[in-house]
Amino acid sequence: MKTEINSNATGVKRPFKLEEIWRIRTRLEIKNNLMQLAALNLAIDSKLRSCDLLSLRVRDVATSDHIFERVQWTQKKTGTEVQFEITPRAQQTISRWIQYKSLQPSDYLFLSLRRANQPISYSYYRSIIRNWANQLGLDSDLYGTHSMRRTKATLVYARTKNIRVVQLLLGHTKIDNTI
């Protein structure tokens, strides 16, 4: 018996296009899915790898009554500190999510429903993103958690054509990694 391997299942994942992001947002807003909406907006704004995004606690992005406009974060993979802006749209959805779930400062921003005091898992986050791609009629094998990291960087590069800006946004030490 011959087994076929889908070569698209691994490798570089595509970023979402701006119109695709808006379609995802619209669907999540209609469903009032605050967790996924907050995750979408923060993932795009922060450009963090999934391990860093899922590690965020409420205190990392907010005080008791205020969502930060800028956040400093030390990346787990590289140990380098990056700064990212949280746009007003993301601030609003994060605030609504925190209030809806009555999250405390020490809670993970995206709490697991199955495991006490743990964030959602990488595999669950990946399945959310693949589901978004499916709902848009896209090949979900071409999208994954890294799609979220690459989305804003790709949009910025399309506008500026400045690879150095994208390098700084992603916190890459080598320009070759950015290219």
URVEN-V307035 format. One record per backbone hydrogen bond with DSSP energy under -0.5 kcal/mol. CO is the residue of the C=O (numbers start at 1). NH is the residue of the N-H. Records with the same first field share a line. If there is no record, write none. Layout:
CO = NH / NH
This chain:
2 = 4
4 = 6
5 = 7
6 = 9
7 = 10
17 = 21
18 = 22
19 = 23
20 = 24
21 = 25
22 = 26
23 = 27
24 = 28
25 = 29
26 = 30
27 = 31
28 = 32 / 33
29 = 32
32 = 34
33 = 37
34 = 38
35 = 39
36 = 40
37 = 41
38 = 42
39 = 43
40 = 44
41 = 45
42 = 46
43 = 47
49 = 52 / 53
50 = 54
52 = 56
53 = 56
56 = 109
57 = 60 / 61
58 = 61 / 62
61 = 68
66 = 63
69 = 86
71 = 84
73 = 75 / 82
75 = 79
80 = 75
82 = 73
84 = 71
85 = 87
87 = 91
88 = 92
89 = 93
90 = 94
91 = 95
92 = 96
93 = 97
94 = 98
95 = 99
96 = 100
97 = 101
98 = 102 / 103
99 = 102
104 = 107
105 = 59
107 = 58
108 = 111
109 = 111
110 = 120
114 = 116
115 = 118
118 = 112
121 = 125
122 = 126
123 = 127
124 = 128
125 = 129
126 = 130
127 = 131
128 = 132
129 = 133
130 = 134
131 = 135
132 = 136
133 = 138
134 = 137
138 = 140
139 = 142
140 = 143
142 = 14
144 = 147 / 148
145 = 148 / 149
146 = 150
147 = 16 / 151
148 = 152
149 = 153
150 = 154
151 = 155
152 = 156
153 = 157
154 = 158
155 = 159
156 = 160
157 = 161
161 = 163
162 = 166
163 = 167
164 = 168
165 = 169
166 = 170
167 = 171 / 172
174 = 177 / 178
175 = 179
